[in-house]
Amino acid sequence: MKRYLASLRRRKFCHGWRGGFYRIECTHGRSGWHLHIHLLIDADWIDQDQLKQQWNSVTGGGGYIVKVKDCRGEDYLREVTKYVVKSSSLAKWTSDKLVQFVTAFTGQRLFGVFGNLYAARTRFRDFIHDLKDHRRACDCEDPQVSYQTEEEFARSKLPRIPIFRPRPPPPAEVQIHLIPEQHQCRD
């Protein structure tokens, strides 16, 4: 799927695409596995019929375009950045299907950026790295207060909550007698 996308992006048809990002999604239905891709592309215009022809050519007839739409003013970002597989679908899969899915997707990058968004991703990574180097001090200057990343917090030496394991049932020869509480009326 990613090779098909890379091949498509190298075509003259896509030279107006400034950048974008993609997410690969997988479903399983009556006809078997269905792998598809969602794209959010920074472009002035994408002709749906031409895109269908180009995608059909790149995939050798193995794929088709469902829809192309103008996303200005819509929250299509949520659609592109959500799950790889729906949890409700995953819950219905047999153990064999789960093994197939995990085997196929282990080590695979299913979300990516390209073009001008790739450069933005690099700048954002550098920004986050700089933030870690310049930690804020608390405005109150209390030495007991510190800021930590999530990872540092998780690894910190906070007191651990004891884990209570269930006790085994009493041996069969031990009898437990419950004494009912006395009922007191308040008339």
Order of alpha helices (4+ residues) and beta strands (2+ residues): alpha-beta-beta-alpha-alpha-alpha-alpha-beta-alpha-alpha
